[in-house]
Amino acid sequence: MIPPSFDYVRVSSLGEALRILDREERAVPLAGGQSLVPLLKLRAVSYRLLVDIGRLAELRYVRYGDEVAVGALARHYELEESPCPFLRQVASRIGDVQVRSLGTVGGSLAHADPFGDWPAAVLALDAVVKIVGPAGVRELGAGEFIRGPYSTALGRGELVAEVRFRCPPRGAYVKFSRRHNDFALAAAAVAAEVRDGHVVWARVAALGAGEAPRRLRKAEAVLAGAPLNRDTIAEAAEAARREAEPPGDFRASSEYRRALVGAAVKRALEML
């Protein structure tokens, strides 16, 4: 389909982008375009002005240290060979080569697709999202930032600038989809520390367990302090399955997704 008409501007600085987005009522940032452009073509959304921020070098970086800092315009493929194994797993499961080459981490978070890979990952990482806007800079935990399906804490004129987190000692990402590298029917992201065979802490996040990506706290409670063995894994997977409140749609029923959530958690824990 042909998208509705719009104006387009490519900005050369972050400050310019923020000024335009704050001034124009029906403006939207364009980064990699892998989420926005399909929606425009389907006429699911309509904007007067697209503000192209895709070439802002100040937002394209990945920095490793005690914490990992990922700029909003870092492309998915840039994390496919990350020294953080968990990031490699997530990045390699996103879309196809074109999507991974053009799509951005910040764009994925701002879009907040309920079956998007990075929203689940940042919840498991307990990441901090840095937001810039007309009023300055603010930071929110991933759980505060993602508010629902396609809904975030971003206000008018604001942009995701960075996401920051510690690479987990152990992590795994398991995704079930109808076709290779398609959107998830359900997925589980697990980050944990295991010492002497026991789970010191674990964070479990899932796609398909609710209307939006969510932490599975009951599964986390089962894991905390427990030995990482077959019985604990089975108990945590069952807790995840029971905790899930998945939506049903043309791709999968609610019951099927609930079963997939439990299976994804089980498989991810077995990979730790």
FIFIVO-500624 format. One record per residue: residue in one letter; x, y, z of N, C-alpha, C in turn. Coordinates in steps of 0.001 Angstrom, whole numbers, padded with zeros to 6 digits, always signed. Example, Ala and Ser with C-alpha at 12.3 -4.5 7.8 and 13.67 -1.06 7.14 Angstrom:
# residues 2
a+013190-005690+007800+012300-004500+007800+013200-003300+007800s+012850-002250+007080+013670-001060+007140+012900+000030+007870
# end
This chain:
# residues 272
m+000824-001198+000000+000000+000000+000000+000863+001255+000000i+000271+002353-000399+000970+003637-000428+000650+004393+000859p+001678+004864+001572+001419+005571+002828+000770+006923+002583p+000103+007487+003592-000421+008848+003459+000722+009835+003281s+000451+010975+002692+001496+011959+002416+002062+012534+003715f+003336+012889+003664+003997+013490+004819+005180+014308+004324d+005631+015221+005160+006868+015956+004901+008024+015228+005574y+009227+015525+005116+010407+014816+005606+011539+015805+005820v+012266+015634+006934+013445+016438+007175+014515+015560+007802r+015756+015691+007335+016878+014983+007938+017650+015966+008799v+017819+015643+010065+018481+016568+010990+019956+016221+011094s+020745+017208+011496+022192+017030+011602+022686+017034+013042s+021772+017261+013998+022183+017251+015402+021002+016825+016269l+021325+016332+017445+020289+015929+018384+019454+017131+018820g+020112+018255+019054+019389+019454+019453+018365+019879+018416e+018740+019815+017139+017813+020172+016072+016614+019227+016068a+016875+017934+016246+015787+016957+016268+014816+017235+017400l+015342+017538+018575+014477+017783+019725+013642+019041+019541r+014231+020070+018948+013484+021315+018714+012323+021076+017750i+012579+020351+016678+011525+020108+015690+010434+019226+016272l+010812+018177+016973+009828+017261+017544+008965+017943+018601d+009551+018870+019325+008789+019611+020336+007857+020630+019679r+008297+021220+018578+007520+022279+017926+006364+021732+017095e+006600+020645+016393+005602+020112+015466+004700+019101+016170e+003424+019316+016113+002488+018476+016859+002394+017056+016300r+002468+016896+014995+002303+015572+014384+003597+015136+013688a+004680+015240+014467+005990+014808+013970+006398+013527+014677v+007195+012718+013983+007658+011458+014565+009102+011230+014139p+009948+010701+015034+011331+010409+014628+011397+009164+013753l+012297+009187+012797+012564+008049+011918+014014+007647+012121a+014234+006403+012549+015599+005917+012761+015931+004910+011665g+015731+003614+011944+015967+002609+010904+014772+002392+010000g+013592+002757+010484+012378+002656+009680+011781+001268+009581q+012330+000290+010296+011848-001082+010150+010524-001341+010859s+010131-000459+011747+008810-000541+012382+007872+000522+011833l+008378+001742+011691+007528+002861+011286+007048+002742+009844v+007947+002445+008923+007572+002431+007503+006480+001405+007194p+006562+000166+007708+005454-000760+007461+004113-000263+008000l+004129+000396+009160+002888+000934+009709+002326+002049+008829l+003215+002872+008281+002772+003924+007364+002161+003315+006102k+002796+002281+005579+002283+001648+004366+000917+001017+004597l+000715+000468+005799-000578-000119+006134-001616+000939+006510r-001155+002189+006592-002004+003314+007027-002564+003089+008432a-001785+002367+009237-002156+002186+010637-001830+003428+011450v-000890+004263+010948-000531+005523+011591-000410+006584+010506s-000476+007832+010930-000335+008949+009989+000341+010113+010707y+001367+010685+010076+002086+011819+010651+002273+012898+009594r+002391+014138+010037+002613+015234+009100+004069+015348+008723l+004968+015004+009682+006395+015208+009457+007203+014036+010000l+008086+013488+009168+009036+012476+009608+010387+013156+009808v+010924+013019+011007+012198+013639+011363+013272+012546+011378d+014108+012532+010356+015106+011481+010178+016304+011739+011087i+016450+010908+012116+017577+011026+013046+018616+009935+012789g+018450+009186+011734+019237+007982+011502+020726+008190+011336r+021160+009423+011030+022594+009660+010821+023260+010432+011961l+022606+010472+013105+023193+011177+014245+024230+010287+014918a+025492+010537+014612+026576+009698+015135+026626+009723+016656e+026142+010812+017260+026209+010927+018718+025302+009924+019432l+024376+009303+018688+023487+008300+019287+023815+006888+018812r+024884+006734+018039+025219+005399+017522+026539+004937+018122y+026448+004111+019126+027639+003577+019792+027243+002377+020646v+028208+001553+020972+028087+000507+021980+029375+000539+022789r+029250+000775+024087+030417+000904+024951+030369-000173+026022y+031515-000842+026193+031611-001924+027168+032533-001514+028305g+032153-001892+029507+032931-001616+030703+032241-002328+031850d+032251-001707+033030+031475-002280+034132+030006-002381+033745e+029561-001414+032944+028227-001453+032369+028336-001410+030851v+027301-001905+030195+027191-001789+028739+026259-000623+028449a+026703+000294+027598+025886+001427+027184+025646+001319+025686v+024380+001222+025299+024018+001066+023896+023275+002322+023446g+023860+003051+022510+023202+004228+021977+021952+003849+021203a+020995+004765+021170+019702+004466+020562+019800+004054+019105l+020792+004566+018382+020900+004278+016958+021844+003119+016639a+022284+002397+017669+023048+001173+017409+022162+000200+016654r+022678-000354+015562+021917-001324+014774+021959-002700+015438h+020917-003475+015172+020845-004806+015774+022085-005633+015438y+022544-005560+014190+023657-006420+013769+024938-006102+014530e+025047-004876+015060+026249-004501+015784+026389-005262+017103l+025315-005902+017543+025356-006670+018784+025417-008169+018527e+025433-008566+017252+025489-009994+016938+026825-010619+017319e+027875-009817+017415+029181-010329+017825+029654-009640+019097s+028700-009280+019941+029008-008614+021203+029800-009534+022126p+030708-008976+022938+031377-009795+023949+030436-010248+025064c+029218-009690+025094+028200-010115+026059+027357-011207+025390p+027480-012460+025813+026785-013558+025128+025273-013384+025049f+024668-012849+026087+023218-012662+026080+022788-011744+024939l+023528-010664+024719+023190-009744+023631+023315-010422+022281r+024317-011278+022119+024470-012003+020850+023244-012862+020561q+022739-013517+021594+021580-014383+021404+020357-013589+020959v+020121-012461+021619+018946-011655+021285+019074-011081+019881a+020206-010433+019593+020381-009751+018308+020257-010707+017137s+020782-011906+017281+020781-012845+016160+019398-013398+015857r+018449-013241+016769+017105-013768+016552+016140-012716+016010i+016615-011516+015758+015739-010429+015309+015608-010450+013797g+014386-010558+013309+014074-010378+011905+015004-011093+010947d+015249-010445+009795+016159-010979+008793+017362-010054+008664v+018194-010305+007678+019421-009517+007526+019111-008039+007328q+018094-007722+006527+017755-006320+006293+017320-005637+007581v+016464-006291+008339+015986-005709+009599+017144-005496+010561r+018022-006488+010668+019149-006351+011599+020153-005302+011125s+020232-005084+009830+021166-004102+009288+020671-002675+009455l+019359-002473+009410+018794-001124+009447+018104-000787+010765g+017490-001777+011393+016742-001525+012620+017644-001123+013767t+017123-000327+014692+017908+000194+015812+017343-000276+017144v+018217-000350+018129+017807-000759+019466+016836+000263+020056g+017178+001558+019930+016306+002600+020467+014953+002627+019789g+014949+002414+018471+013682+002388+017754+012800+001251+018209s+013404+000088+018447+012645-001062+018937+012028-000777+020295l+012795-000153+021183+012276+000156+022517+011174+001210+022447a+011369+002235+021626+010369+003296+021516+009075+002775+020890h+009203+001832+019963+008027+001245+019315+007264+000345+020276a+007979-000348+021150+007382-001191+022202+006386-002207+021655d+006772-002851+020575+005922-003920+020047+005785-005006+021112p+004566-005464+021393+004388-006478+022447+005096-007793+022161f+005525-008011+020905+006269-009213+020567+007654-008870+020039g+008155-007680+020394+009499-007270+019999+010541-007860+020925d+011722-008154+020389+012749-008858+021152+013426-007996+022213w+013816-006759+021852+014558-005944+022814+013741-005557+024050p+012452-005275+023947+011706-004976+025178+011798-006079+026228a+011686-007338+025803+011828-008434+026769+013246-008505+027309a+014221-008309+026429+015619-008403+026842+015965-007361+027895v+015539-006118+027692+015904-005071+028650+015210-005259+029991l+014039-005890+029986+013392-006212+031259+014215-007244+032027a+014687-008275+031331+015511-009280+031988+016844-008700+032457l+017354-007717+031732+018612-007069+032103+018444-006032+033203d+017188-005713+033545+016905-004642+034508+017600-003358+034073a+017472-003063+032788+018194-001956+032172+017605-000605+032562v+018417+000423+032376+017997+001812+032566+017921+002469+031189v+016811+003117+030908+016612+003798+029627+016808+005300+029831k+017725+005863+029069+017995+007301+029128+017154+008010+028076i+016421+009023+028510+015504+009766+027638+015961+011211+027578v+015968+011791+026370+016274+013206+026216+015060+013909+025618g+014856+015149+026043+013711+015901+025548+013843+017378+025845p+012791+018146+025580+012835+019598+025789+013172+019998+027228a+012773+019149+028180+013005+019477+029592+014343+018954+030096g+015117+018307+029231+016407+017794+029657+016477+016283+029577v+017243+015696+030507+017507+014259+030497+016845+013617+031706r+016242+012458+031482+015741+011670+032602+016009+010190+032337e+016010+009406+033403+016296+007986+033288+015207+007185+033981l+014798+006099+033342+013766+005227+033885+014215+003783+033778g+013823+002972+034747+014023+001541+034619+013167+001005+033488a+013609-000109+032901+012896-000675+031759+011435-000960+032099g+011178-001423+033324+009808-001709+033731+008928-000480+033802e+009529+000667+034107+008770+001927+034119+008603+002479+032705f+009613+002251+031870+009588+002807+030524+008525+002142+029655i+008462+000815+029693+007484+000075+028879+006182+000014+029652r+005160+000657+029139+003899+000781+029866+002788-000113+029333g+002963-000642+028147+001933-001487+027565+002252-001747+026117p+001348-002412+025397+001596-002652+023980+001681-001339+023209y+002801-001124+022540+003052+000097+021762+002944+001361+022627s+003205+001225+023903+003067+002359+024823+004291+002456+025724t+004890+003650+025769+006057+003883+026611+005878+005181+027396a+006876+005485+028214+006853+006707+029012+007323+007925+028232l+007638+007781+026951+008087+008923+026161+006977+009967+026032g+007344+011218+026292+006419+012324+026110+006696+013041+024799r+005928+014064+024547+006085+014815+023311+007495+015397+023205g+008104+015229+022063+009435+015782+021823+010563+014993+022435e+010275+013856+023054+011326+013080+023706+011793+011924+022819l+013056+011549+023034+013666+010447+022314+014382+009520+023282v+014417+008230+022955+015331+007318+023638+016743+007673+023188a+017634+007884+024142+019023+008214+023815+019959+007037+024039e+019675+006236+025067+020617+005181+025452+019909+004177+026336v+020379+002945+026306+019963+001944+027280+021232+001389+027927r+021189+001235+029249+022403+000904+030011+022103-000257+030969f+023042-001178+031103+022821-002356+031941+024155-003062+032173r+024151-004014+033073+025309-004884+033281+025084-006186+032504c+026111-006631+031829+026020-007919+031147+025880-009007+032207p+024846-009831+032129+024638-010831+033184+025697-011929+033136p+026048-012479+034299+027005-013598+034305+026543-014756+033429r+025236-015002+033444+024655-016016+032567+023342-015459+031995g+023036-015856+030788+021791-015396+030179+021413-016279+029002a+020134-016279+028691+019652-017063+027562+018378-016426+027020y+018212-016532+025710+017015-016016+025045+016461-017097+024128v+015225-017484+024370+014565-018528+023588+013290-017957+022996k+013122-018171+021713+012004-017560+020983+011328-018614+020122f+010021-018686+020221+009230-019556+019362+008450-018696+018377s+008566-019000+017097+007841-018259+016073+007373-019213+014990r+006455-018757+014159+005894-019609+013112+006906-019880+012006r+007717-018884+011717+008752-019016+010691+010073-018521+011261h+011156-018928+010653+012480-018520+011123+012591-016997+011157n+012999-016470+012315+013214-015036+012518+011965-014190+012312d+010792-014785+012472+009538-014047+012457+009323-013435+013846f+008255-012641+013979+007888-012160+015308+007584-013352+016210a+007811-013198+017493+007626-014294+018433+006148-014593+018656l+005838-015878+018769+004566-016283+019372+004699-016186+020884a+005872-016561+021361+006235-016424+022770+007749-016501+022855a+008304-015894+023881+009751-015922+024066+010069-015710+025535a+011244-016164+025922+011697-015968+027301+013123-015448+027293a+013357-014411+028086+014693-013860+028297+015043-014059+029766v+016150-014723+030023+016558-015023+031393+017975-014517+031621a+018147-013761+032685+019471-013326+033131+019649-013815+034556a+020840-014317+034881+021017-014912+036202+022472-014930+036623e+022664-015124+037913+023978-015444+038467+023852-016775+039186v+024742-017691+038864+024739-019018+039473+026088-019239+040140r+026040-019621+041420+027280-019831+042164+027200-021164+042913d+028196-021991+042741+028220-023308+043379+026950-024103+043091g+026473-023974+041878+025313-024747+041472+023978-024197+041926h+023971-023056+042627+022745-022455+043118+022516-021089+042461v+021267-020755+042252+020905-019478+041638+020970-018380+042695v+021879-017433+042515+021982-016295+043442+020827-015340+043182w+020614-015020+041918+019469-014204+041508+019135-014538+040057a+017891-014289+039704+017460-014524+038326+016352-013546+037976r+016402-013072+036747+015310-012253+036210+014769-012950+034975v+013462-013122+034955+012807-013836+033867+011772-012902+033241a+011926-012633+031961+010966-011798+031234+010448-012590+030047a+009234-012273+029631+008640-013064+028553+007843-012195+027602l+007788-012655+026369+006861-012145+025364+005744-013179+025225g+004529-012701+025027+003404-013612+024891+002811-014043+026205a+003318-013521+027312+002787-013861+028634+001747-012845+029102g+001519-011822+028302+000561-010775+028629+000378-009869+027433e-000329-008780+027631-000549-007833+026534+000733-007104+026145a+001699-007087+027055+002995-006447+026806+004083-007330+027400p+005341-007125+027022+006424-007871+027658+006371-007679+029178r+006671-008726+029921+006534-008624+031376+007531-009521+032096r+007878-009123+033316+008665-009965+034207+007754-011036+034793l+008295-012218+034979+007564-013321+035591+008124-013521+036998r+007555-012803+037942+008103-012730+039295+007985-014054+040041k+006931-014814+039785+006754-016078+040497+007820-017087+040067a+008154-017080+038799+009238-017944+038335+010564-017512+038956e+010783-016205+039051+012006-015699+039677+012096-016132+041134a+010954-016108+041838+010936-016492+043251+011292-017967+043431v+010841-018802+042512+011179-020222+042578+012694-020410+042442l+013318-019630+041576+014730-019801+041269+015653-019262+042353a+015271-018183+043013+016166-017487+043936+016647-018414+045049g+017966-018636+045105+018565-019452+046150+018464-020940+045935a+017778-021366+044892+017550-022797+044667+018670-023398+043820p+018877-024706+043941+019853-025355+043059+019344-025334+041622l+020240-025094+040680+019840-025076+039274+019880-026514+038750n+018823-027231+039044+018746-028622+038600+017428-028871+037887r+017208-030103+037487+016034-030441+036688+014736-030110+037421d+014683-030399+038720+013451-030162+039475+013141-028669+039589t+014171-027872+039880+013960-026425+040003+013531-025837+038670i+014171-026261+037606+013822-025752+036283+012375-026089+035942a+011959-027318+036221+010579-027718+035937+009590-026903+036772e+009929-026670+038021+009040-025894+038896+008938-024444+038429a+010076-023861+038041+010061-022471+037569+009290-022349+036258a+009451-023316+035365+008730-023291+034097+007226-023397+034324e+006844-024243+035256+005415-024372+035567+004881-023086+036207a+005689-022459+037066+005278-021174+037664+005100-020119+036583a+005994-020117+035598+005882-019174+034485+004617-019429+033680r+004346-020691+033416+003143-021032+032641+001880-020584+033368r+001833-020810+034673+000650-020421+035446+000508-018905+035567e+001653-018220+035642+001631-016763+035800+001246-016053+034511a+001510-016672+033391+001241-016042+032094-000250-015805+031888e-000548-014648+031327-001921-014300+030961-001909-013854+029506p-001656-014795+028602-001384-014426+027213-002630-014063+026426p-002482-013167+025452-003579-012870+024545-003687-013951+023473g-004864-014135+022953-005047-015024+021812-005306-014189+020568d-004814-014655+019427-005078-013956+018170-005034-014963+017031f-005000-014467+015800-005037-015367+014648-003793-016234+014539r-002724-015860+015230-001486-016627+015138-001419-017753+016164a-002017-017534+017333-001936-018537+018396-003016-018279+019431s-003563-019353+019956-004566-019214+021015-003889-018866+022335s-004671-018409+023274-004148-018080+024597-003531-019305+025265e-004211-020445+025192-003696-021657+025821-002383-022120+025187y-002298-022010+023871-001069-022418+023189+000085-021518+023605r-000173-020224+023675+000892-019299+024098+001308-019570+025537r+000363-019898+026393+000716-020192+027781+001667-021385+027838a+001384-022402+027052+002259-023566+027011+003638-023202+026457l+003667-022322+025435+004945-021904+024855+005778-021102+025841v+005131-020255+026641+005866-019477+027643+006578-020419+028606g+005861-021430+029103+006474-022394+030009+007626-023136+029353a+007432-023522+028093+008489-024241+027372+009693-023361+027125a+009456-022072+026798+010561-021151+026534+011383-020903+027798v+010695-020733+028926+011405-020526+030200+012234-021765+030532k+011644-022938+030368+012354-024188+030655+013615-024302+029802r+013472-024061+028514+014614-024195+027618+015695-023157+027936a+015278-021927+028243+016257-020884+028572+017025-021237+029836l+016334-021757+030852+017017-022141+032083+017981-023300+031861e+017630-024206+030976+018522-025324+030665+019784-024854+029955m+019713-023669+029312+020859-023128+028586+021824-022345+029484l+021425-022046+030705+022273-021231+031579+023569-021959+031948
# end
